[in-house]
Amino acid sequence: MRLTMILFSMIGTALAGSAVIAVLTMGYGTLWPIIGAAAAGAVLALPVSWYVAREIG
């Protein structure tokens, strides 16, 4: 679980940031699409972090 949380701090930042950049590139510059993209990236990072931690350890 500890490795998962450490990985989440890095993977979550990368996925949320990529999602926000994708939303901005599509022309949605208002608050709610940006927050939604960041939240979606953070939620998606949970299973990805768990999977990566399982493969490492």
PyMOL Python script that loads the backbone (N, CA, C, O; Angstrom):
from pymol import cmd

cmd.read_pdbstr("""\
ATOM      1  N   MET A   1       0.817  -1.199   0.000  1.00  0.00           N
ATOM      2  CA  MET A   1       0.000   0.000   0.000  1.00  0.00           C
ATOM      3  C   MET A   1       0.863   1.267   0.000  1.00  0.00           C
ATOM      4  O   MET A   1       0.509   2.276  -0.609  1.00  0.00           O
ATOM      5  N   ARG A   2       1.990   1.192   0.689  1.00  0.00           N
ATOM      6  CA  ARG A   2       2.862   2.361   0.747  1.00  0.00           C
ATOM      7  C   ARG A   2       3.437   2.683  -0.629  1.00  0.00           C
ATOM      8  O   ARG A   2       3.493   3.848  -1.024  1.00  0.00           O
ATOM      9  N   LEU A   3       3.863   1.653  -1.357  1.00  0.00           N
ATOM     10  CA  LEU A   3       4.386   1.859  -2.704  1.00  0.00           C
ATOM     11  C   LEU A   3       3.306   2.421  -3.623  1.00  0.00           C
ATOM     12  O   LEU A   3       3.587   3.270  -4.469  1.00  0.00           O
ATOM     13  N   THR A   4       2.087   1.954  -3.461  1.00  0.00           N
ATOM     14  CA  THR A   4       0.977   2.458  -4.272  1.00  0.00           C
ATOM     15  C   THR A   4       0.777   3.949  -4.051  1.00  0.00           C
ATOM     16  O   THR A   4       0.569   4.692  -5.010  1.00  0.00           O
ATOM     17  N   MET A   5       0.835   4.392  -2.817  1.00  0.00           N
ATOM     18  CA  MET A   5       0.640   5.811  -2.532  1.00  0.00           C
ATOM     19  C   MET A   5       1.793   6.666  -3.058  1.00  0.00           C
ATOM     20  O   MET A   5       1.582   7.783  -3.532  1.00  0.00           O
ATOM     21  N   ILE A   6       2.995   6.139  -2.972  1.00  0.00           N
ATOM     22  CA  ILE A   6       4.143   6.868  -3.515  1.00  0.00           C
ATOM     23  C   ILE A   6       4.009   6.995  -5.029  1.00  0.00           C
ATOM     24  O   ILE A   6       4.242   8.062  -5.597  1.00  0.00           O
ATOM     25  N   LEU A   7       3.632   5.894  -5.673  1.00  0.00           N
ATOM     26  CA  LEU A   7       3.441   5.929  -7.120  1.00  0.00           C
ATOM     27  C   LEU A   7       2.271   6.825  -7.505  1.00  0.00           C
ATOM     28  O   LEU A   7       2.320   7.511  -8.526  1.00  0.00           O
ATOM     29  N   PHE A   8       1.220   6.820  -6.689  1.00  0.00           N
ATOM     30  CA  PHE A   8       0.060   7.661  -6.980  1.00  0.00           C
ATOM     31  C   PHE A   8       0.431   9.134  -7.008  1.00  0.00           C
ATOM     32  O   PHE A   8      -0.098   9.894  -7.819  1.00  0.00           O
ATOM     33  N   SER A   9       1.333   9.538  -6.130  1.00  0.00           N
ATOM     34  CA  SER A   9       1.727  10.951  -6.106  1.00  0.00           C
ATOM     35  C   SER A   9       2.391  11.375  -7.415  1.00  0.00           C
ATOM     36  O   SER A   9       2.286  12.532  -7.821  1.00  0.00           O
ATOM     37  N   MET A  10       3.062  10.455  -8.061  1.00  0.00           N
ATOM     38  CA  MET A  10       3.705  10.779  -9.336  1.00  0.00           C
ATOM     39  C   MET A  10       2.782  10.528 -10.525  1.00  0.00           C
ATOM     40  O   MET A  10       2.667  11.370 -11.415  1.00  0.00           O
ATOM     41  N   ILE A  11       2.131   9.381 -10.537  1.00  0.00           N
ATOM     42  CA  ILE A  11       1.258   9.025 -11.655  1.00  0.00           C
ATOM     43  C   ILE A  11       0.037   9.927 -11.691  1.00  0.00           C
ATOM     44  O   ILE A  11      -0.399  10.340 -12.766  1.00  0.00           O
ATOM     45  N   GLY A  12      -0.517  10.237 -10.525  1.00  0.00           N
ATOM     46  CA  GLY A  12      -1.678  11.115 -10.469  1.00  0.00           C
ATOM     47  C   GLY A  12      -1.389  12.500 -11.012  1.00  0.00           C
ATOM     48  O   GLY A  12      -2.203  13.076 -11.733  1.00  0.00           O
ATOM     49  N   THR A  13      -0.242  13.026 -10.669  1.00  0.00           N
ATOM     50  CA  THR A  13       0.150  14.338 -11.175  1.00  0.00           C
ATOM     51  C   THR A  13       0.306  14.312 -12.691  1.00  0.00           C
ATOM     52  O   THR A  13      -0.133  15.229 -13.385  1.00  0.00           O
ATOM     53  N   ALA A  14       0.929  13.263 -13.193  1.00  0.00           N
ATOM     54  CA  ALA A  14       1.151  13.159 -14.637  1.00  0.00           C
ATOM     55  C   ALA A  14      -0.168  13.003 -15.397  1.00  0.00           C
ATOM     56  O   ALA A  14      -0.378  13.675 -16.407  1.00  0.00           O
ATOM     57  N   LEU A  15      -1.048  12.136 -14.929  1.00  0.00           N
ATOM     58  CA  LEU A  15      -2.310  11.919 -15.632  1.00  0.00           C
ATOM     59  C   LEU A  15      -3.241  13.124 -15.532  1.00  0.00           C
ATOM     60  O   LEU A  15      -3.876  13.507 -16.514  1.00  0.00           O
ATOM     61  N   ALA A  16      -3.319  13.715 -14.349  1.00  0.00           N
ATOM     62  CA  ALA A  16      -4.174  14.897 -14.190  1.00  0.00           C
ATOM     63  C   ALA A  16      -3.649  16.058 -15.034  1.00  0.00           C
ATOM     64  O   ALA A  16      -4.430  16.764 -15.671  1.00  0.00           O
ATOM     65  N   GLY A  17      -2.362  16.251 -15.041  1.00  0.00           N
ATOM     66  CA  GLY A  17      -1.772  17.318 -15.856  1.00  0.00           C
ATOM     67  C   GLY A  17      -1.971  17.089 -17.340  1.00  0.00           C
ATOM     68  O   GLY A  17      -2.252  18.028 -18.085  1.00  0.00           O
ATOM     69  N   SER A  18      -1.826  15.847 -17.772  1.00  0.00           N
ATOM     70  CA  SER A  18      -2.051  15.532 -19.179  1.00  0.00           C
ATOM     71  C   SER A  18      -3.507  15.745 -19.574  1.00  0.00           C
ATOM     72  O   SER A  18      -3.793  16.232 -20.667  1.00  0.00           O
ATOM     73  N   ALA A  19      -4.417  15.383 -18.692  1.00  0.00           N
ATOM     74  CA  ALA A  19      -5.830  15.586 -18.976  1.00  0.00           C
ATOM     75  C   ALA A  19      -6.178  17.073 -19.057  1.00  0.00           C
ATOM     76  O   ALA A  19      -6.955  17.485 -19.918  1.00  0.00           O
ATOM     77  N   VAL A  20      -5.615  17.861 -18.179  1.00  0.00           N
ATOM     78  CA  VAL A  20      -5.870  19.305 -18.216  1.00  0.00           C
ATOM     79  C   VAL A  20      -5.314  19.907 -19.498  1.00  0.00           C
ATOM     80  O   VAL A  20      -5.966  20.747 -20.117  1.00  0.00           O
ATOM     81  N   ILE A  21      -4.141  19.499 -19.899  1.00  0.00           N
ATOM     82  CA  ILE A  21      -3.562  20.005 -21.155  1.00  0.00           C
ATOM     83  C   ILE A  21      -4.420  19.604 -22.337  1.00  0.00           C
ATOM     84  O   ILE A  21      -4.619  20.395 -23.258  1.00  0.00           O
ATOM     85  N   ALA A  22      -4.938  18.365 -22.318  1.00  0.00           N
ATOM     86  CA  ALA A  22      -5.804  17.910 -23.405  1.00  0.00           C
ATOM     87  C   ALA A  22      -7.080  18.750 -23.474  1.00  0.00           C
ATOM     88  O   ALA A  22      -7.524  19.117 -24.562  1.00  0.00           O
ATOM     89  N   VAL A  23      -7.670  19.055 -22.316  1.00  0.00           N
ATOM     90  CA  VAL A  23      -8.892  19.864 -22.279  1.00  0.00           C
ATOM     91  C   VAL A  23      -8.608  21.277 -22.784  1.00  0.00           C
ATOM     92  O   VAL A  23      -9.399  21.831 -23.548  1.00  0.00           O
ATOM     93  N   LEU A  24      -7.506  21.854 -22.372  1.00  0.00           N
ATOM     94  CA  LEU A  24      -7.158  23.199 -22.831  1.00  0.00           C
ATOM     95  C   LEU A  24      -6.875  23.221 -24.323  1.00  0.00           C
ATOM     96  O   LEU A  24      -7.205  24.191 -25.004  1.00  0.00           O
ATOM     97  N   THR A  25      -6.266  22.159 -24.835  1.00  0.00           N
ATOM     98  CA  THR A  25      -5.983  22.072 -26.259  1.00  0.00           C
ATOM     99  C   THR A  25      -7.270  21.992 -27.078  1.00  0.00           C
ATOM    100  O   THR A  25      -7.336  22.509 -28.193  1.00  0.00           O
ATOM    101  N   MET A  26      -8.290  21.341 -26.520  1.00  0.00           N
ATOM    102  CA  MET A  26      -9.576  21.227 -27.215  1.00  0.00           C
ATOM    103  C   MET A  26     -10.381  22.517 -27.168  1.00  0.00           C
ATOM    104  O   MET A  26     -11.432  22.614 -27.802  1.00  0.00           O
ATOM    105  N   GLY A  27      -9.904  23.502 -26.430  1.00  0.00           N
ATOM    106  CA  GLY A  27     -10.550  24.803 -26.421  1.00  0.00           C
ATOM    107  C   GLY A  27     -11.464  25.062 -25.245  1.00  0.00           C
ATOM    108  O   GLY A  27     -12.140  26.090 -25.209  1.00  0.00           O
ATOM    109  N   TYR A  28     -11.503  24.162 -24.285  1.00  0.00           N
ATOM    110  CA  TYR A  28     -12.331  24.365 -23.104  1.00  0.00           C
ATOM    111  C   TYR A  28     -11.494  25.059 -22.030  1.00  0.00           C
ATOM    112  O   TYR A  28     -10.716  24.417 -21.324  1.00  0.00           O
ATOM    113  N   GLY A  29     -11.661  26.356 -21.920  1.00  0.00           N
ATOM    114  CA  GLY A  29     -10.829  27.116 -20.995  1.00  0.00           C
ATOM    115  C   GLY A  29     -11.538  27.560 -19.737  1.00  0.00           C
ATOM    116  O   GLY A  29     -10.997  28.360 -18.974  1.00  0.00           O
ATOM    117  N   THR A  30     -12.748  27.052 -19.502  1.00  0.00           N
ATOM    118  CA  THR A  30     -13.476  27.472 -18.307  1.00  0.00           C
ATOM    119  C   THR A  30     -13.123  26.564 -17.132  1.00  0.00           C
ATOM    120  O   THR A  30     -12.404  25.576 -17.281  1.00  0.00           O
ATOM    121  N   LEU A  31     -13.644  26.922 -15.968  1.00  0.00           N
ATOM    122  CA  LEU A  31     -13.258  26.252 -14.734  1.00  0.00           C
ATOM    123  C   LEU A  31     -13.686  24.789 -14.673  1.00  0.00           C
ATOM    124  O   LEU A  31     -12.869  23.928 -14.345  1.00  0.00           O
ATOM    125  N   TRP A  32     -14.938  24.491 -14.979  1.00  0.00           N
ATOM    126  CA  TRP A  32     -15.461  23.144 -14.742  1.00  0.00           C
ATOM    127  C   TRP A  32     -14.852  22.072 -15.639  1.00  0.00           C
ATOM    128  O   TRP A  32     -14.604  20.971 -15.147  1.00  0.00           O
ATOM    129  N   PRO A  33     -14.596  22.320 -16.920  1.00  0.00           N
ATOM    130  CA  PRO A  33     -13.898  21.278 -17.691  1.00  0.00           C
ATOM    131  C   PRO A  33     -12.484  21.002 -17.176  1.00  0.00           C
ATOM    132  O   PRO A  33     -12.019  19.862 -17.215  1.00  0.00           O
ATOM    133  N   ILE A  34     -11.807  22.034 -16.698  1.00  0.00           N
ATOM    134  CA  ILE A  34     -10.458  21.855 -16.181  1.00  0.00           C
ATOM    135  C   ILE A  34     -10.489  21.049 -14.887  1.00  0.00           C
ATOM    136  O   ILE A  34      -9.679  20.141 -14.701  1.00  0.00           O
ATOM    137  N   ILE A  35     -11.419  21.376 -13.994  1.00  0.00           N
ATOM    138  CA  ILE A  35     -11.549  20.621 -12.740  1.00  0.00           C
ATOM    139  C   ILE A  35     -11.956  19.185 -13.024  1.00  0.00           C
ATOM    140  O   ILE A  35     -11.433  18.257 -12.408  1.00  0.00           O
ATOM    141  N   GLY A  36     -12.883  18.997 -13.951  1.00  0.00           N
ATOM    142  CA  GLY A  36     -13.317  17.647 -14.313  1.00  0.00           C
ATOM    143  C   GLY A  36     -12.187  16.813 -14.881  1.00  0.00           C
ATOM    144  O   GLY A  36     -12.061  15.634 -14.550  1.00  0.00           O
ATOM    145  N   ALA A  37     -11.367  17.404 -15.726  1.00  0.00           N
ATOM    146  CA  ALA A  37     -10.238  16.688 -16.301  1.00  0.00           C
ATOM    147  C   ALA A  37      -9.210  16.326 -15.235  1.00  0.00           C
ATOM    148  O   ALA A  37      -8.669  15.220 -15.245  1.00  0.00           O
ATOM    149  N   ALA A  38      -8.943  17.237 -14.329  1.00  0.00           N
ATOM    150  CA  ALA A  38      -7.993  16.960 -13.253  1.00  0.00           C
ATOM    151  C   ALA A  38      -8.523  15.853 -12.341  1.00  0.00           C
ATOM    152  O   ALA A  38      -7.773  14.970 -11.928  1.00  0.00           O
ATOM    153  N   ALA A  39      -9.808  15.906 -12.033  1.00  0.00           N
ATOM    154  CA  ALA A  39     -10.410  14.865 -11.190  1.00  0.00           C
ATOM    155  C   ALA A  39     -10.410  13.511 -11.893  1.00  0.00           C
ATOM    156  O   ALA A  39     -10.128  12.487 -11.271  1.00  0.00           O
ATOM    157  N   ALA A  40     -10.723  13.504 -13.174  1.00  0.00           N
ATOM    158  CA  ALA A  40     -10.717  12.252 -13.932  1.00  0.00           C
ATOM    159  C   ALA A  40      -9.309  11.652 -13.987  1.00  0.00           C
ATOM    160  O   ALA A  40      -9.145  10.438 -13.868  1.00  0.00           O
ATOM    161  N   GLY A  41      -8.313  12.490 -14.165  1.00  0.00           N
ATOM    162  CA  GLY A  41      -6.936  11.997 -14.162  1.00  0.00           C
ATOM    163  C   GLY A  41      -6.526  11.433 -12.820  1.00  0.00           C
ATOM    164  O   GLY A  41      -5.826  10.423 -12.757  1.00  0.00           O
ATOM    165  N   ALA A  42      -6.958  12.078 -11.743  1.00  0.00           N
ATOM    166  CA  ALA A  42      -6.632  11.587 -10.403  1.00  0.00           C
ATOM    167  C   ALA A  42      -7.336  10.271 -10.114  1.00  0.00           C
ATOM    168  O   ALA A  42      -6.748   9.367  -9.519  1.00  0.00           O
ATOM    169  N   VAL A  43      -8.593  10.159 -10.531  1.00  0.00           N
ATOM    170  CA  VAL A  43      -9.333   8.909 -10.311  1.00  0.00           C
ATOM    171  C   VAL A  43      -8.741   7.776 -11.150  1.00  0.00           C
ATOM    172  O   VAL A  43      -8.629   6.646 -10.673  1.00  0.00           O
ATOM    173  N   LEU A  44      -8.370   8.065 -12.370  1.00  0.00           N
ATOM    174  CA  LEU A  44      -7.761   7.054 -13.232  1.00  0.00           C
ATOM    175  C   LEU A  44      -6.403   6.608 -12.695  1.00  0.00           C
ATOM    176  O   LEU A  44      -5.981   5.478 -12.940  1.00  0.00           O
ATOM    177  N   ALA A  45      -5.725   7.477 -11.975  1.00  0.00           N
ATOM    178  CA  ALA A  45      -4.401   7.149 -11.451  1.00  0.00           C
ATOM    179  C   ALA A  45      -4.447   6.117 -10.331  1.00  0.00           C
ATOM    180  O   ALA A  45      -3.451   5.437 -10.086  1.00  0.00           O
ATOM    181  N   LEU A  46      -5.580   5.985  -9.647  1.00  0.00           N
ATOM    182  CA  LEU A  46      -5.667   5.008  -8.554  1.00  0.00           C
ATOM    183  C   LEU A  46      -5.456   3.569  -9.036  1.00  0.00           C
ATOM    184  O   LEU A  46      -4.570   2.890  -8.517  1.00  0.00           O
ATOM    185  N   PRO A  47      -6.233   3.079 -10.007  1.00  0.00           N
ATOM    186  CA  PRO A  47      -5.987   1.705 -10.453  1.00  0.00           C
ATOM    187  C   PRO A  47      -4.652   1.545 -11.183  1.00  0.00           C
ATOM    188  O   PRO A  47      -4.029   0.484 -11.119  1.00  0.00           O
ATOM    189  N   VAL A  48      -4.219   2.587 -11.868  1.00  0.00           N
ATOM    190  CA  VAL A  48      -2.930   2.504 -12.561  1.00  0.00           C
ATOM    191  C   VAL A  48      -1.800   2.369 -11.542  1.00  0.00           C
ATOM    192  O   VAL A  48      -0.888   1.565 -11.735  1.00  0.00           O
ATOM    193  N   SER A  49      -1.852   3.135 -10.477  1.00  0.00           N
ATOM    194  CA  SER A  49      -0.831   3.054  -9.428  1.00  0.00           C
ATOM    195  C   SER A  49      -0.842   1.693  -8.752  1.00  0.00           C
ATOM    196  O   SER A  49       0.213   1.124  -8.470  1.00  0.00           O
ATOM    197  N   TRP A  50      -2.028   1.178  -8.495  1.00  0.00           N
ATOM    198  CA  TRP A  50      -2.148  -0.143  -7.871  1.00  0.00           C
ATOM    199  C   TRP A  50      -1.548  -1.215  -8.771  1.00  0.00           C
ATOM    200  O   TRP A  50      -0.830  -2.097  -8.298  1.00  0.00           O
ATOM    201  N   TYR A  51      -1.841  -1.141 -10.068  1.00  0.00           N
ATOM    202  CA  TYR A  51      -1.315  -2.131 -11.009  1.00  0.00           C
ATOM    203  C   TYR A  51       0.202  -2.060 -11.110  1.00  0.00           C
ATOM    204  O   TYR A  51       0.876  -3.090 -11.109  1.00  0.00           O
ATOM    205  N   VAL A  52       0.734  -0.861 -11.197  1.00  0.00           N
ATOM    206  CA  VAL A  52       2.195  -0.682 -11.311  1.00  0.00           C
ATOM    207  C   VAL A  52       2.881  -1.172 -10.032  1.00  0.00           C
ATOM    208  O   VAL A  52       3.922  -1.825 -10.102  1.00  0.00           O
ATOM    209  N   ALA A  53       2.310  -0.866  -8.876  1.00  0.00           N
ATOM    210  CA  ALA A  53       2.891  -1.330  -7.607  1.00  0.00           C
ATOM    211  C   ALA A  53       2.842  -2.850  -7.508  1.00  0.00           C
ATOM    212  O   ALA A  53       3.772  -3.467  -6.989  1.00  0.00           O
ATOM    213  N   ARG A  54       1.768  -3.457  -7.999  1.00  0.00           N
ATOM    214  CA  ARG A  54       1.661  -4.906  -7.980  1.00  0.00           C
ATOM    215  C   ARG A  54       2.700  -5.549  -8.888  1.00  0.00           C
ATOM    216  O   ARG A  54       3.261  -6.589  -8.546  1.00  0.00           O
ATOM    217  N   GLU A  55       2.959  -4.948 -10.032  1.00  0.00           N
ATOM    218  CA  GLU A  55       3.952  -5.489 -10.960  1.00  0.00           C
ATOM    219  C   GLU A  55       5.376  -5.308 -10.432  1.00  0.00           C
ATOM    220  O   GLU A  55       6.237  -6.155 -10.673  1.00  0.00           O
ATOM    221  N   ILE A  56       5.628  -4.215  -9.717  1.00  0.00           N
ATOM    222  CA  ILE A  56       6.965  -3.986  -9.169  1.00  0.00           C
ATOM    223  C   ILE A  56       7.232  -4.906  -7.995  1.00  0.00           C
ATOM    224  O   ILE A  56       8.281  -5.546  -7.915  1.00  0.00           O
ATOM    225  N   GLY A  57       6.260  -4.967  -7.074  1.00  0.00           N
ATOM    226  CA  GLY A  57       6.485  -5.693  -5.831  1.00  0.00           C
ATOM    227  C   GLY A  57       5.936  -7.058  -5.904  1.00  0.00           C
ATOM    228  O   GLY A  57       6.037  -7.816  -4.939  1.00  0.00           O
TER     229      GLY A  57
END
""", "prot")
cmd.dss("prot")
cmd.show_as("cartoon", "prot")
cmd.util.cbc("prot")
cmd.orient("prot")
